[in-house]
């Protein structure tokens, strides 16, 4: 398994969430498309809600991981 930097997955989660929120807002407020089977306003609402939930989870995850890893401390063991 390839190890990746600690912030990589977190930033991808935040970026994906922001994209979902943006696409949802565009579908909800800017698109005046009407189709028979799909209500695009509801699709936009769902994408925005999923994006907000993903953003909150990503931020909580980032705060938890940052708190767990103490980068500034160095342990010295004397023999």
TAZILIN-V661941 format. One record per backbone hydrogen bond with DSSP energy under -0.5 kcal/mol. NH is the residue of the N-H (numbers start at 1). CO is the residue of the C=O. Records with the same first field share a line. If there is no record, write none. Layout:
NH = CO + CO
This chain:
8 = 5
9 = 5
10 = 6
11 = 7
12 = 8
13 = 9
14 = 10
15 = 11
16 = 12
17 = 13
18 = 14
19 = 15
20 = 16
21 = 17
22 = 18
23 = 19
24 = 20
25 = 21
26 = 22
27 = 23
28 = 24
29 = 25
30 = 25 + 26
31 = 26
35 = 38
40 = 38
42 = 39
43 = 39
44 = 40
45 = 41
46 = 42
47 = 43
48 = 44
49 = 45
50 = 46
51 = 47
52 = 48
53 = 49
54 = 50
55 = 51
56 = 52
57 = 53
58 = 54
59 = 55
60 = 56
61 = 57
62 = 58
63 = 59
64 = 60
65 = 61
66 = 62
67 = 63
68 = 64
69 = 65
70 = 68
71 = 69
76 = 74
77 = 75
78 = 76
